[in-house]
Amino acid sequence: MADAEEPEKKRRRIEDLTDKMAVDGGHRISGCSWDGRWNHVRKFLERPGPFTHPDFEPSPESLQFLLETCKILVIGAGGLGCELLKNLALSGFRLIDVVDMDIIDVSNLNRQFLFRPNDVGRPKAEVAAEFINSRIPGCKVLPHFKKIQDFDDSFYRQFHIIVCGLDSIIARRWMNGMLISILSYDEGVLDPSSIIPLIDGGTEGFKGNARVILPGMTACIDCTLELYPPQINFPMCTIASMPRLPEHCIEYVRILQWPKETPFGDTSLDGDNPEHIQWVFERSQERAAEFSIPGVTYRLTQGVVKRIIPAVASTNAVIAAACATEVFKIATSAYIPLNNYLVFNDVDGLYTHAFEAERKENCTACSQVPQDLQFPPSAKLQEILEYLTENSSLQMKSPAITTVLEGKNKTLYLQSIKSIEERTRPNLCKTLKGNTFLLTVFSLVSSLRAQCRRSCVLFCHRAGLVRRPGTSRSRRHHAADRSLQTQLHRLSKMTSSDPQTG
């Protein structure tokens, strides 16, 4: 009898909690039936169904976990991020952090529905958090107006699940590397409790994708770099001598005029700095006028400099819904999550497809196996750099190369700082035969260690990838939290023969 009453007590406790959530300043919020605020979620968590996980046990504890314990990190508060925040908050997730380094532009208002005209110029993360907190009582969205690189691993360890709504491959790779770097291995066996699931969504026009990444278990971002569209580059000869498009004029200023004139001193061009964009815009207009090329606008200038891709509100809504659904599945263990990649296309009609992206055995991010790269005996530093940046499976952006000579660290080449680039440029014509060196890339958390030997093989592997036993992140001892870990254990045993779900 006592066992039968226990679930009912827990149900009443959660209803009392939702009643408190419906009170603002001592007054009940009108216009909503807050007594049954989470009934739609209970239908999924407190009763069995034909699509539930075979090992799922309906219980009020799962909703209690969502409301009181589960911490979600949303990276990006743009088109995808706004939809994600709304979906997650309405699904019962009340402890949400959001990270975004951008400010609101008037061009965002047609598809980022948490923002209003009077919010232009304010940080996206702060405005989005204020909107959700004010519209959904009890939800606590904590904003961070920073770059993801400004946080160390201790910040990311506190979250149960991380969701990305980014428009940058570089940022995705960095986040991917961070979650891989905090994995814990015990005698070569991955500790599932150190895994922080990563749900990644992306859109481009009427196309989008959502994927579930379990670091160390499933294909990571770097495993599938070839799936991302190549960056559009214009021939240098066209940019310099015969520009035909407004983009050519903007690229000329970005690539040639900016480093030559250094308008803001020894500072790299920052696409998020309005003063930098304004300078490029004005110089681009001057060059466009010289060749009678119309169409150079401030918005186009910003798009070329930041490599902005087109966004459509409906696509953002679909992909954000898919990502939020996967977060719900993993957090509650109620359903088998996506395994592990979903593509969406509504250019002509409506098309979706789910498939299992496979791990790459020699992935530079998640593999513990050294990678062999073949180079001729006379390979120079310039040739190696070109290979590292242009190879579709590596796509390293502006790698910095250092080595140790006579017990001292020496920079062989660094492109991002002009003064060092000029000083180290002569090394591009030299060979590296027999030298061990480190590759540091902005998009990677750890460095890559490499060596050119007599056989002219470059051995690359992640420096500091394997964690010592006992360094896994601390976990909260909650029954539903343990259920999340049980879900990760189940997923670690899933094989490619398991049904693909979406």
C-alpha positions in Angstrom: 0.0 0.0 0.0 2.8 2.3 0.9 4.5 1.6 -2.5 1.3 2.6 -4.3 1.0 5.9 -2.4 4.6 6.9 -3.0 4.1 8.0 -6.7 1.0 9.9 -5.8 2.9 11.9 -3.1 5.6 12.7 -5.6 3.0 13.9 -8.1 1.4 16.2 -5.5 4.9 17.5 -4.6 5.5 18.4 -8.3 2.0 20.0 -8.6 2.8 22.2 -5.5 6.1 23.2 -7.2 4.3 24.2 -10.4 1.7 26.2 -8.3 4.6 28.1 -6.8 6.0 28.7 -10.2 2.7 30.3 -11.3 2.9 33.0 -8.7 4.6 36.2 -9.6 4.9 38.9 -6.9 2.4 37.1 -4.7 -0.3 37.0 -7.4 -1.4 34.0 -9.5 -0.7 34.6 -13.2 -4.0 34.9 -15.1 -5.0 33.4 -18.4 -3.3 30.0 -17.9 -4.2 26.8 -16.1 -1.0 26.5 -14.2 -2.3 23.7 -11.9 -1.7 21.3 -14.8 1.3 23.2 -16.2 3.3 20.1 -17.0 0.6 17.6 -17.9 1.8 17.4 -21.5 5.2 16.3 -20.2 3.7 13.9 -17.7 2.0 12.0 -20.6 5.4 11.1 -21.9 7.1 10.3 -18.6 4.5 8.7 -16.4 3.0 6.1 -18.7 4.3 3.5 -21.1 3.8 3.7 -24.8 4.7 1.8 -28.0 7.7 3.9 -28.7 9.2 4.2 -25.3 12.6 2.7 -24.5 12.3 -1.0 -23.6 14.0 -0.4 -20.2 12.0 2.8 -19.4 10.1 2.8 -16.2 7.4 5.5 -16.0 7.8 7.6 -12.9 7.3 11.2 -11.6 11.0 11.3 -10.8 11.9 12.1 -14.4 9.8 15.3 -14.4 11.2 16.2 -11.1 14.7 15.8 -12.5 13.9 18.1 -15.4 12.3 20.8 -13.2 14.9 20.8 -10.4 18.2 19.3 -11.4 19.0 18.9 -15.1 21.3 21.7 -16.3 21.4 22.4 -20.0 23.8 24.7 -21.9 22.7 26.3 -25.1 25.5 27.7 -27.2 24.3 30.4 -29.5 21.3 32.7 -29.1 20.6 33.4 -32.8 18.0 31.9 -35.1 18.4 28.4 -33.8 19.3 29.4 -30.2 16.1 31.4 -29.7 14.0 28.5 -30.8 16.0 26.1 -28.7 15.6 28.2 -25.6 11.8 28.5 -26.1 11.4 24.8 -26.8 13.5 23.6 -23.9 11.9 25.9 -21.4 8.4 24.8 -22.5 9.5 21.1 -22.2 10.3 21.4 -18.5 13.9 22.3 -18.5 14.2 25.1 -16.0 18.0 25.4 -15.4 19.5 26.7 -18.7 22.6 28.6 -19.4 23.1 30.4 -22.8 26.4 31.6 -24.3 26.6 34.0 -27.2 29.1 36.7 -28.1 27.0 38.7 -30.6 24.8 41.7 -30.2 21.4 42.1 -31.8 21.3 43.7 -35.3 18.1 44.9 -37.0 18.5 42.2 -39.6 18.0 39.6 -36.9 14.5 40.6 -36.1 12.8 38.7 -39.0 13.8 35.3 -37.7 15.0 35.6 -34.1 11.6 36.0 -32.4 12.8 36.7 -28.8 14.1 40.1 -29.9 12.3 43.4 -30.5 13.4 46.7 -32.3 14.3 48.3 -29.0 16.7 45.5 -28.3 19.0 46.3 -31.2 22.5 46.8 -29.9 22.1 44.7 -26.8 23.7 41.3 -26.2 21.7 38.4 -27.7 22.2 36.1 -24.7 21.0 38.7 -22.1 17.9 39.7 -24.1 17.0 36.1 -24.8 17.4 35.1 -21.2 15.2 38.0 -20.0 12.5 37.1 -22.5 12.3 33.5 -21.4 12.5 34.2 -17.7 9.7 36.7 -17.9 7.4 34.6 -20.1 7.9 31.2 -18.4 7.7 31.5 -14.6 10.2 29.4 -12.7 12.6 29.1 -15.6 16.1 30.3 -14.8 18.0 31.1 -17.9 21.5 32.5 -17.1 23.1 34.5 -19.9 26.9 34.7 -20.7 27.9 37.4 -23.1 31.2 35.8 -23.9 33.0 33.6 -26.4 32.9 29.8 -25.7 36.7 29.9 -25.6 36.6 32.2 -22.5 35.5 29.3 -20.3 37.6 26.4 -19.1 36.6 22.8 -18.7 35.3 23.3 -15.1 32.5 25.5 -16.6 31.4 22.8 -19.1 31.6 19.9 -16.6 28.6 21.3 -14.7 26.1 20.6 -17.5 24.2 17.4 -18.2 23.7 18.1 -21.9 25.1 20.8 -24.3 23.1 22.0 -27.3 24.8 23.9 -30.1 23.0 26.4 -32.5 26.2 27.8 -34.1 26.9 29.1 -37.6 30.6 28.5 -37.4 32.5 25.3 -38.1 35.4 26.6 -36.1 33.3 27.1 -33.0 31.8 23.6 -33.5 35.2 22.0 -33.7 36.4 23.9 -30.6 33.3 22.7 -28.6 33.7 19.2 -29.9 37.4 19.2 -28.8 36.5 20.5 -25.3 34.1 17.7 -24.6 36.5 15.1 -25.9 39.3 16.6 -23.7 37.3 16.1 -20.5 36.7 12.4 -21.1 38.0 10.0 -18.5 39.6 6.6 -19.3 40.3 3.8 -16.9 42.9 1.4 -18.3 41.9 2.4 -21.8 38.1 1.9 -21.1 35.9 5.0 -21.5 34.1 6.0 -18.3 30.5 6.8 -19.4 30.0 9.1 -16.5 32.5 11.5 -18.0 30.4 11.9 -21.2 28.5 15.1 -21.8 26.2 14.5 -24.8 26.4 17.2 -27.5 23.3 17.9 -29.6 24.3 19.9 -32.7 22.0 21.7 -35.1 22.7 23.6 -38.2 20.7 25.3 -41.0 21.5 26.9 -44.4 18.5 28.3 -46.2 15.9 25.5 -46.6 18.3 22.8 -45.5 19.3 21.7 -42.1 20.6 18.9 -39.9 20.5 17.7 -36.3 22.9 15.2 -34.8 23.6 13.5 -31.5 27.2 13.2 -30.5 28.3 11.1 -27.5 32.0 12.1 -27.2 34.3 9.1 -27.3 31.4 6.8 -28.5 29.9 8.1 -31.7 31.2 10.1 -34.6 32.3 13.6 -33.6 32.4 16.9 -35.5 35.9 16.2 -36.9 34.9 12.7 -38.0 32.5 14.2 -40.5 34.2 17.4 -41.6 33.8 16.4 -45.3 30.0 16.8 -44.8 30.3 20.6 -44.3 30.2 22.7 -47.5 33.6 24.1 -48.5 34.2 27.8 -47.9 33.8 30.0 -51.0 37.1 31.5 -52.0 37.8 33.9 -54.9 40.9 33.8 -57.1 43.5 36.3 -55.9 44.3 37.4 -59.4 40.6 38.4 -59.9 40.4 40.2 -56.6 43.6 42.2 -57.2 43.3 43.1 -60.8 39.9 42.5 -62.4 37.1 42.5 -59.7 33.6 41.9 -61.1 31.4 41.4 -58.1 30.9 43.5 -54.9 32.3 40.5 -53.0 35.6 40.8 -54.9 35.9 44.4 -53.6 35.2 43.4 -50.0 37.7 40.5 -50.2 40.3 42.8 -51.6 40.0 45.1 -48.6 39.9 42.2 -46.2 42.9 40.3 -47.6 45.2 43.0 -49.0 44.2 46.5 -47.8 43.6 45.7 -44.1 47.0 44.2 -43.3 48.7 46.9 -45.4 47.1 49.9 -43.8 46.6 48.4 -40.3 43.9 51.0 -39.4 43.6 49.8 -35.8 47.2 48.9 -35.2 48.5 45.4 -34.8 44.9 44.0 -34.5 43.3 41.2 -36.6 40.1 42.0 -38.4 37.1 41.2 -36.1 33.8 40.6 -37.9 31.9 41.4 -34.6 33.5 44.8 -34.2 31.3 47.5 -35.8 34.2 49.9 -36.3 36.2 47.2 -38.2 33.2 46.4 -40.4 32.6 50.1 -41.1 36.2 50.6 -42.2 36.0 47.7 -44.6 32.7 48.8 -45.9 33.9 52.3 -46.7 37.1 51.1 -48.4 35.1 48.5 -50.3 32.8 51.2 -51.6 35.8 53.2 -52.8 37.2 50.2 -54.7 33.7 49.4 -56.1 33.3 52.9 -57.4 36.7 52.7 -59.1 35.6 49.7 -61.2 31.9 50.8 -61.4 30.6 47.8 -59.5 27.3 48.4 -57.7 25.9 46.5 -54.7 28.4 47.0 -51.8 26.3 47.4 -48.7 27.1 47.3 -45.0 25.1 44.0 -44.6 26.9 42.4 -47.5 30.3 43.5 -46.1 29.5 41.9 -42.7 28.3 38.7 -44.5 31.5 38.4 -46.5 33.8 39.1 -43.6 32.0 36.8 -41.1 31.1 34.2 -43.8 27.4 34.5 -42.9 25.1 31.9 -44.4 21.4 32.5 -45.2 18.9 31.6 -42.6 15.1 30.8 -42.8 12.8 30.9 -39.8 10.9 27.8 -40.7 14.1 25.7 -41.1 15.4 27.0 -37.8 12.1 25.9 -36.2 12.3 22.4 -37.5 15.9 21.8 -36.6 15.5 23.4 -33.1 12.5 21.1 -32.5 14.5 18.1 -33.5 17.4 19.1 -31.2 15.1 19.8 -28.3 13.4 16.4 -28.8 16.8 14.7 -28.6 17.7 16.6 -25.4 14.4 15.4 -23.9 15.1 11.8 -24.9 18.5 11.6 -23.5 17.7 13.5 -20.3 14.7 11.4 -19.4 15.8 8.0 -20.9 12.2 7.6 -22.0 13.0 7.1 -25.7 15.9 5.8 -27.8 17.7 8.9 -29.2 18.6 9.6 -32.8 21.3 7.3 -34.1 22.8 9.7 -34.9 22.4 12.1 -37.8 19.2 13.7 -39.3 19.1 15.7 -42.5 16.2 18.0 -43.5 15.4 19.5 -46.9 12.3 21.3 -48.0 13.7 23.1 -51.1 11.3 21.0 -53.3 8.8 19.3 -51.2 9.7 17.9 -47.8 12.5 15.3 -47.2 14.0 13.9 -44.0 16.5 11.1 -43.5 18.2 9.6 -40.5 21.4 7.6 -40.7 24.3 6.6 -38.6 27.5 8.7 -39.2 30.4 6.4 -38.5 33.5 7.3 -36.4 36.7 7.8 -38.3 39.4 5.5 -37.0 42.1 8.1 -37.5 40.2 11.2 -36.4 42.5 13.9 -35.1 40.0 14.9 -32.4 38.5 11.7 -30.9 40.8 8.9 -32.0 43.7 7.8 -29.8 45.5 6.3 -32.8 48.3 8.3 -34.3 47.7 9.5 -37.9 50.3 9.1 -40.6 50.6 11.8 -43.2 53.0 11.1 -46.1 55.2 13.9 -47.4 58.1 13.8 -49.9 61.7 14.1 -48.5 62.0 17.7 -49.5 58.7 18.9 -48.0 58.9 22.5 -46.8 56.9 24.1 -44.1 54.8 26.0 -46.7 53.7 22.7 -48.3 52.8 21.2 -45.0 50.8 24.2 -44.0 48.9 24.1 -47.3 48.1 20.5 -46.8 46.8 21.0 -43.2 44.6 23.9 -44.3 43.2 22.5 -47.6 42.8 18.8 -46.7 39.0 18.2 -46.3 39.5 15.9 -43.3 41.7 18.4 -41.4 40.7 21.9 -42.4 43.0 23.6 -40.0 42.6 27.4 -39.8 45.8 29.4 -39.5 47.8 26.7 -37.6 50.6 27.9 -35.4 53.7 25.7 -35.5 56.3 25.6 -32.6 59.2 23.3 -31.9 61.9 22.8 -29.2 65.5 23.7 -30.1 68.3 23.5 -27.6 65.7 23.1 -24.8 63.8 26.3 -25.7 60.4 26.7 -27.4 60.7 28.4 -30.8 57.8 29.6 -33.0 58.3 28.3 -36.5 55.3 30.1 -38.0 52.4 32.1 -36.6 50.0 33.7 -39.0 47.5 35.4 -36.7 49.9 38.1 -35.4 51.4 40.3 -38.1 54.8 41.0 -36.4 55.5 37.4 -35.7 54.2 36.3 -39.1 56.7 38.6 -40.8 59.6 37.4 -38.6 58.8 33.7 -39.1 57.9 33.9 -42.8 61.4 32.8 -44.0 60.8 29.5 -42.3 58.2 28.6 -44.9 61.0 27.8 -47.3 62.7 25.4 -44.9 62.3 21.7 -44.4 61.3 20.1 -41.1 63.0 16.7 -41.5 63.8 15.2 -38.2 62.2 17.9 -36.1 59.3 17.3 -33.7 56.8 20.2 -33.6 53.4 21.2 -32.2 50.5 22.4 -34.2 48.2 24.8 -32.4 44.9 25.5 -34.1 42.2 28.0 -32.9 39.5 25.5 -33.7 41.1 22.8 -31.5 41.3 22.7 -27.7 44.5 20.7 -27.6 47.6 20.8 -29.7 48.7 18.2 -32.3 52.2 16.8 -31.9 54.0 15.9 -35.2 57.3 14.8 -36.5 59.0 14.7 -39.9 61.2 11.6 -39.9 63.6 10.2 -42.5 60.7 8.3 -44.0 59.0 11.6 -44.4 55.9 10.6 -42.3 54.1 13.2 -40.2 52.7 11.6 -37.1 49.8 13.6 -35.7 47.9 12.9 -32.5 46.1 14.8 -29.9 48.3 16.1 -27.1 46.8 15.3 -23.7 43.7 13.5 -25.0 43.8 10.6 -22.5 42.7 11.5 -19.0 44.1 9.9 -15.9 41.7 7.6 -14.0 39.6 9.4 -11.5 39.3 12.7 -13.3 35.7 12.4 -14.4 33.3 15.2 -13.6 31.3 15.1 -10.4 27.7 14.1 -10.8 24.6 14.9 -8.7 23.3 11.9 -6.9 19.7 12.1 -8.0 17.6 9.1 -9.1 16.8 10.5 -12.5 20.4 11.7 -12.9 21.5 8.1 -12.4 18.9 7.2 -15.0 20.7 9.6 -17.4 23.9 7.7 -16.7 22.0 4.4 -17.3 21.0 5.8 -20.7 24.6 6.5 -21.5 25.6 3.0 -20.5 22.8 1.6 -22.8 24.0 3.8 -25.7 27.6 2.6 -25.2 26.4 -0.9 -26.0 24.3 0.1 -29.1 25.6 -1.3 -32.4 25.0 -0.3 -36.0 22.3 -3.0 -36.2 20.1 -1.0 -33.8 17.1 0.7 -35.5 17.7 4.2 -36.6 15.3 6.5 -34.8 14.5 10.1 -35.4 
